Amino acid sequence: MILSIRELQDMANILRRDVAIDTTSAGSGHPTSCFSCSEIMSVLFFNEMSYDNKNPNNLNNDEFILSKGHAAPILYACLKRAGCIHDDLTTLRKLNSNLEGHPMPRGNANSWIKVATGSLGQGLSVGCGMALANKLQKNNSRIYVLMGDSEIAEGSNYEAMQFASKYELDNLIAIVDVNGLGQRGETMSGHKILSHRLRFESFGWDTYVIDGHDIKKIVKVLAKARRVKDKPSVILARTIKGKGVSFLEDKGGWHGKVIPEEQLIKALNEIPRSAMPLLSIKKPIDVEKEKEVQSKFDFTEYKIGVLISTREAYGNALANLARSNSKVIAIDSEVSNSTYSEKVKEKTPDQFIENYIMEQNMIGVALGLSKIGNYNVYASTFGAFLTRAHDQLRMASLSNADFTVCGSHAGVSIGEDGASQMALEDISMFRNLPNSTIFYPSDAVSCEKLTALCGKINGLKYIRTTRNKTPVIYKDSEKFSIGDFKVLKEGKNDKAVFVGSGITLDEALKSYENLKKKKVDVAVVDLYCVKPFDGKRFIEFVNKHGMKIVLAEDHYVEGGIGEMINSVISGTGIKMKHLAVREIPHSGNAEELLEKYGIDWKGYEKAYKELK
């Protein structure tokens, strides 16, 4: 049964009462932010959206993203009233409750919450990714994103606005809850909705302005937005923060504060106590999805000794993966001719997405794509530019992210372009992310094998590639596994272990050859997997080869490979010399810079002598 306008208003008030009771019980939360969007949520969940309330993973479901994640209590109330969840709403924010302070897709494969929200300004990018996924698989389902007006100030939204317009995402509908009040007072635009409208319109969105508490108008405008073709839609809903309770309505100082117990009865007396309507959620129309097309994956053949950069090998691997599996998607932020992801565009153009220079949006879109339709997503840009998307990566890790990021042009070895282009913080950034895996290949074979491996393991994967060409050192038959390292040189009389990753492995091998001429024996290890790492095996190896380590990395000291190894060998009696970039680097050619910052073959030898 489709609810009447009156029943939808009743449902909005039921949601308000749920929120008031639950947040007061919790002792914390954001009830006023929930009250302002109660009518919007009522219409979305009980009139507009189609979904199977018994199966959150039905690919035909309409999807909802609560970008203003602090309004989580009303999302939980909607899910409970719709029969999607059966949790006790009064357990909100409790330690053992599923109902956390902001939405989290906690471990449960059947979770209705696909992504974590609460760090504002990210929901629209994720919505773009989900909408694009539906387009790619010819699915008619829609994506609805509820945003707050405060978060419109975030620049990431403007990246998403451009992207949605460029790709004509007419299956994406954004609703902005324009209640005019932020955390500490009025928002930047307050209730001046025209400023919001002009911005969206300037990016090519179909734009509507309505009273966000008028159920009839909300129903009508959503029906209009559904009929829009070839562009996304946004509904700017003028609302009142704290709507429904007189002493809260449009009042400052209540953001993030609950109704005190002594005032809760008064508040509930002002919110009509309505009978629960008889619900019948609209079921999604089953659409046959395009089947995943797979064929044999062919690795590129490389000859030992040939010079080729790992960034080019990454492009070869990605193109091979895309040809072998229709679910592999490459997305790049306008540097595909440098990351070499353009090789996908050349061979299978439908599996390549140009994101332009919008790195924050790229990560959000990658997350959205990975959550709908089982797409295996590879996102790439210069490693240095990923730092501006750190918060998107952080939230992706909280969202149980399952996609791969490639950061090229790592370290000072990129040469003349200078410090602004040199990724020197990226390893530390990814090491700090939960459920992340970090690969740092040193030659073309290892890069291709690790790129393919990323498609088989879960979590947020990072591949660090270099600009400079390095010699191929592995046979095509070599195998690589997560958490491991490779021993390239070893002998019975080794005095130390030289550890290299990426560009520094070649330097370690040069130093090995030079010391060998001087009758000095050392072992050489390729530390291609930075996280996770088999510390136990590594310690056992070092103990048998001199109890000394020289490790060089093309990265700043803080948070890099050396710090990781230091934590592994702490208390073992093993000595280590850690070579890394310890100042803001200058422009110059690669050889000059590796020598200047002490991470070339000469640096290894000098450090070895100091260890003695």
Buried (B, 14 or more C-beta within 10 A) or exposed (E): EEBEBEBBBBBBBBBBBBBBBBBBBBEEBBBBBBBBBBBBBBBBBBBBBBBBBEEBEBBBBBBBBBBBBBBBBBBBBBBBBBEBBEEEBBBBBEEEBBBBBBBBBEEEEEBBBBBBBBBBBBBBBBBBBBBBBBBBBEBEBBBBBBBBBBBBBBEBBBBBBBBBBBBBBBBBBBBBBBBBBBEEEEBEBBBEBEEBBEBBEEBBBBBBBBBBBBBEBBBEBBEEBEEBEEBBBBBBBBBBBBBBBEEBBBBEEBBEBBBEEEBBEEBBEBBBEBEEBEBEBBBBEEBEEEEBEEEEBEBBEBEEEEEBBBBBBBBBBBBBBBBBBBBBBBBBBBBBEBBBBBBBBEBBEEBBBBBBEBBBBBBBBBBBBBBBBBBBBBBBBBBBBBBBBBBBBBBBBBBBBBBBBBBBBBBBBBBEEBBEBBBBBBBBBBBBBEBBBBBBBBBBBBBBBBBBBBBEEEBBBBBBBBBBBBBBBBEBEEEBEBEBBBEBBBEEEBBBBBBBBBBBBBBBBBBBEBBEEEEBBBBBBBBBBBBEBBBEEBBEBBBEBBBBBBBBBBBBBEBBBBBBBBEBBEEEEBBBBBBBBEEEBEBBEBEBBBBBBBBBBBBBBBBBEEBE
